[in-house]
């Protein structure tokens, strides 16, 4: 395995004291003792619930090449332990990330937005990867520790690098974008997410617009022209000194414009004009929201100098991320059913997108489309109304049965016609038996809710009770 960092370079970047029998180099970086790979550097970060110093010995026994620890904690470890001691472990990781960015020749793309960050990041990884070595954030590592870790993991040899940047409060994005210093920054959309903390969509837009503060001179902002906050964001980008603003969407004035598209149960075909070039391509994952965000992906790829044709072709391999539309086939008496796992998180925009996906799903002759929904959190006073408002898209796409859990989802439950009510419970755990009892052959069932709503266990329960076939066996696709 090739070296990511030499110990000398790491120590210099972090102003660290060396201790013990250190290796000459490390192949990677980790903050999790459970998954640390042989030879990696383990960073003992102190989080909200755990102190990484409690897991240093575990990480070293698991094969970590060294641990990065706080100087004030050095005495609690053996004298011969391979350690780099620093004033602050998270600060040292940020220093290492800063050194990574300084040594890198990669074209850097940063992605933020109320929804669609991770899927857009994954699509960029595919699109740019078709043109050269591409590094990207793992999972949804988009916060104050995830971004520095992702950046510090970027190999010096990368041609492109993609980073996801998230936030829940104003001021969080600014230090992260200044660390990443993107050549291209994408804002997927502005939607009512974290309304409890912001109050208005304009304030959410202002927080997302912090990403412009880090854009490199001559860089570009890629913005959703269909979103009502487009003009506000464009003004903010210009005020931050961004000279190239590129728009995407269905709007006739969009620089990356959707011309035609066809939505299928498990994919989409797209025809678009990307910065003046006509492109036809297939997306390997379904959903109108992915179609629109693919325009931003291809615009960013073109701005970064990648081959547009190769980038578009690579999107055929796009697959949903875990808990964000992943599909499984469930075995039931008399046939099978489709399970769509959207349990990773939820907000009004992503919930509507997931409902639309369920509407596209194929069902068997006697099958039904079933939505299993948990509370969308952090919406403040508008929470009940935003939950109640889901009744309209549910009816529009022909969802047959709805199961609801949580006090906020009770507002939706009351708004549903009696024939669509599958079951209601205060908690997801309370709802689980009714869902397991209801599913039958030919159904398509989608599970979604905020992380705090704990909808994931319902997915696991369905998978346990109705053992899945081999991963390569396709889900049923019986025409309506």
N, C-alpha and C positions, 0 to 999 in steps of 0.2 A: 504494500500500500504506500502511495506516495506521501510525502510530508506536506502537511498544511502549514505548519509553523516550525521553525527551529526554536529551541529553548532560548538561545541567546536573543533572538529577535523578539520573542514573546516577553522575556524579562525586561528588555529595553523599552518596549512599547508600554508596559504596565508599571514600569519603575519598581520591579519586584526584587525581593531578596531570594536568592537561590538557597536551597537546603536539601540535604540528602543526596541519594544516588539518582540524579536526574537523567533521563534519556537525552539524546542529542536533538530529537525532534518529536513532534506528535502528528498523527494522521488526522486528528479531528478534535472537536470540543464537545463537552457534555455538561448538562446540569442535573442529570437524573442518574442516580447510582444503579437503578434497575435496568437501564438500557445502555450504560456506558460500554463502549467497544474497547477491545484490547489496544493499549497504547495511548488512548485519548487523554486529554487534559480534563479533569473534573473540576468545575467551578462551584465552590461551596456558597451559593447564593442564599441569602436570608429572605424568605418569602413571607407572606401574610400568616401562614400556618406552620411552616417548617423552616428550620435552620439547616442549611446544607452542610454545616460543619459536623452535624450529627451523623452524616452519612459518608464522611471522608474515608474512614477505615473500610467500610463496605465497598466503596467504589474502588479503592486500591486493591482489595482482595479480589474484586471482580475483574481486574486486569487493567485498570486505568494506569497510564504511564506516570501521572503526577496529579496533584491536586493544587488548586489555587485557593489559598485561605487568607483570612484576615490576620494581620500581624499580632493583634491582641489575642488571637486564638492559637498562635503557633505552639505555645508551651504544652498544649493538651495532646500533642501528637509526638510519636517517637522521634528521637533525634535523627535517625536514619531514614525517616519517611521522605519520599520525593515530593517536595513542596516548593511552590512559589508563594511568598508571603507579600501581601499588598495592604495598603491602608483600608481599601473598601473593595470587596470582590466584584460587586456589580459595576462600580466605577472603573475597575480595572478591565472588565469585559468591554465596557464602552470605549476605553482607551485602545484596546486591541482592535475593536471594530473600526475606530478612526484610523488606525495604522493600516488596516486592510484596505480601506477606501483610498488612502493615499498611494498605496502600491499598485492599485488595480487600474488596468487599462480598459476594463469592461464598460460597455454602454449600460447604464443603470436606469431601470424603470421602477417607479414606486406606484403602488395602487392603494387608494383609499375609497371611501364611499359608504353610504348607509347599508347597502346590501351588495352582494356579488363580488366582494374583495377576493375571497379565496378561490372561487371558480375562475375569476379573471386571471389571478396569479398563475393558476394551474394551466390555463389556456395559453398564457404567455410563455410558460416553460416549454410547452409543446411547440408552439409556433417559432420561437427563437431557437429552440434546440435543434430544429431542422436545418439551421444555418450555421451553428457553431456551438461550442461548449457553453452551457447555460446553467447558472446557479440560481436557486430560488429558495425563499423561506420554506421551512418545513411546516406542515400542518397549518395552523392559524397563528403562527408566532409573530404577532403584530403589535405587541405592547412594549413597555419600558425595558423588559428583559429579552423579549422575543426578537425584537429588531436588532439590538446589538449582537445577540448570539447568532442570528442569521447572517448578519454582515461579516462578523468575525470568522464565520465558516466558509466564506467565499474564497475559492482557490485563486491564486495569482494568475492562473492560466485561463480563467473564464473570459469568454468573449462578450457575454451578456450576463446581467444579474438582475433579478426581479425580487422586490421586497414589498410585502403587504404591511400597511400601517393603519392601525385602528385607534379608536379613542372612545371614551365615554364621558369625558369632561373637556372643557376648553383648555387649551394650553398643552395638551398631551402630545399633539402631533409635531409642534414646532421643534423640540429638541431631536426628535427622531428623524425628521426630514433633513435637518441640518447635519445629522450624522451620515445619512444615506447619500445626500447630495445627488438626487436623480437628474438624468438628462431629459427624461420624460416622466411626467406625473399624470396619472389617470384618476379622475373622480368618477366612479361608476354612476352614481345617482345620489340625490338627497331625498330622504324619506323620513317619516315619523318614527325614528329610532332614538332611544334615550330621551324621549320628550320630557320625562320626569325631571331631568337635569337641565334641559335647555329651554323648554317652554314653547319655542317657535321653530319652524323650519329654517327661517333666516339665520337664527343663532346656530343651528346645526350646520348650515352651509358655511358660516363664518369659521367654525371650528375645523371643518374639512379643508377650507381654503388655506389653513396654516401650512399645508403641504407645499404651497407655492414658495414659501420662504426659503426652502432648501434647493430649489431648482438651479442647476448650473447655468452660468451665463450662456445665452444662445439656445437654452433648452426649451421644451414645449410642454404646454398643459393640454390634456385631452379631456374634453368636457361633454356631458350629455346634453345635446341641443333640445331634446324632447322634454327635459325636466324644467319645471317652472323656475328653478333657481339658476338656470343657465346664465342669464344676463348678469345676475349678481356675482356669480363665480367668475365670469369673464372679466368683469370690472376689477374684482379682487386680484385676479392673476396679473392684469395689466398694472395695477397699483404696486404689486410686488416686483415689478420689473420684468415679467415674462413677456417676451416679444412675439412668441409664436403660440397662438391659441387655435387648437384644432378641435372641431366639433364632430360628434357622431350621433346617429339616430335615424328616424324616419323623416325628420324635417327636411324639406326641399333644399334648405340652405346648408345642410350638414356636409362637412368635408369628407366624412366617411358615412355614406348614406345607404340605407337599406332600400333596395329596389324591389326585390321579390323574395318571398320565402315560403316554404312549405313545412308545416309542423307535423311530424309523425310521432307515434307512440314512444319510440326509443331514439329518435334522431331528428335532425332538421336539415333541409337543403336551403342554401342562401345564395342570392345574387346581390352584389353590392358594388358600389363605386367607392374605392378607397384612394383618397388623395388623387383623383383623376383617373385611376386605373380600374377597369371593370374586372371583377373577380367573381367566380362561381365556385362554391365549395360546400362540403358536407360537414356538419357538426355531429360528432359521435354521441352527444348527450342531448336530450330533448328539452324544449322550453323556449318560449319567446324571449324571456329575460336573457338567456344565454345567447340567443341570436343577436340581440342588440349589443350585448357586451362584447361579442366577437368582433364587432365593428371597431370598438376601441382597441382591442387586442391587435388587430391587423394595422390600424393606424399607427399604434405605438411601434410595432415591428418595422413598419416602413420608415418611421422617423428615426429609429435606431440604426437604420441602414441594412436591415435584414432583407433577404430575398422574399418578396411578397408572395410569389407563387408557391414557394416551398412552405412558407408560414401557413397559408390558407389550406394547403393539402394536409398538413400535419394535424389540423383541427378535427379531422375525421377520427382521430384517436382519443378525443376528449371523453373522459368518463367522470361521472359525478363523484365528488369527494365524499368520504364517509359521513353518513348522517345528513347529507345534502342532496337527496334524490337517488341514493343507491337503491338498486332493485334486487329482490330475491324472489325465488319461486317457492311457494309453500305447498307441501303435499297434503291433500285432504281426501276424505272419502269421496270417490267419484271423479277425482281430477285434481286440479291445482288452482292456486290463486296467486295473484301478484301482490307483493308487499313493497311499497315505496317508503323508504326510510328518510324522513326529513326532520328527524328528531334532534339534530345538533343545536338548533336555535330557532327563534322566530321573532318576527316583527310584522307590522301590517303589510309591507311591500313583499317580503319573502313569503308570507302566508298566502297572499293572493297569487303569487307565482306558483306555489306548490298546489294550490287548488286548481289552477289552470292546467298544471301537469297531470293531475288526477283526471281532469276532464278529457285529456288526450289519451289516457290509458285504455288499452283494449280490454274488453271483458268477454266472458263466455256467454253462451245463449241464455243462461239463467243468472248470469252474474250481475253484480251491482258495484257501483263506485261508492266507496265508504271512506269518509274522512274521520280521523280520530285526532282531536285537537285539544291542546292544553293552553293555558294562559300565555299571552304575550305580555312580558313584564316591562317595567321602566317606562310606562306610557303616561304616567301622571293622571291628571283629572280627565284626560280624554280617553282613558283606557276603556271604560264601558262602551262608549260610543264607537270606538274603533273595533271592538269585538263584535258589537251588534251589526256593524256595517259589513261583516263577512257574509251575512245571509244572502246578499245580492250576488256576489261572484259564485257562491255555492249553488244557487239556483240557476245561474246563467250557464254553467258548464254541465249541469245535469247530475250533480252528486245525489245519490239515492238515499244515503243514510249518514247521519252525523252523530258521533259520540263526542261529548264534551267533558272536560275536567277542569276544576278550578273555579274560584269565585268570579273572576272576570269573564270566563267563558259562559257563565250563567246568563249573561246578557245576550249572547248569541243563541243559546239554548231557547230562551224565551221568544226570540225573533223567528225561530224556525217554524215552518208548518208542522203540524203534528205528525204527518206521514213521513217526515224526514228525520224525526227524533229516534236515534238508536239507543241512547242512554246518557245519563249524566251522573257524575260523582264529584265530590269536593276535591278529591285527589286522583292522580293518575293510578296509584295503586288500587284505589277503590273502583276505578273504571275497568281495570284489566280483565276481571272475570267475564264481564259482559261482552267485551271485544272478542275474547277467545271463543266464547260461545256463539257469537254471531257469524263469524266468517265461514264461508262455504265455497265449494268449487266454482270457479268462474269469476269470483270477485276480484276487484282491484282495490286495495286498501292503502291509504296514506296516513302516516303518523307524523304529527308536527306539534311543536310547542317550544317555548323558551327553555333554556337549560334548567332554570330553577323550577320548571313545571314537571321535570323528571318523567318525560315521555319515553326516553330511551329504554327503560325496563320493559315497557309494553312490546317494543320491537323484539327484545331478547326473548320475552315470553312466547311470542308468536313463532320465533325461529326454533325455540326449544320444543314446543308442542307439536309443530308441524315440520318435522325434520326436512331440511332443504336437500334437493338433489345436488349433484356435483356442480361446481362453480361454472363449468362450461355449458351446462344445460340451459337453454334460453328460457326466459319467462314466457308464459302463454301469450299469444298474439292473435286471438280469434277476432275476426272482423265483427264490427257491430251489426 
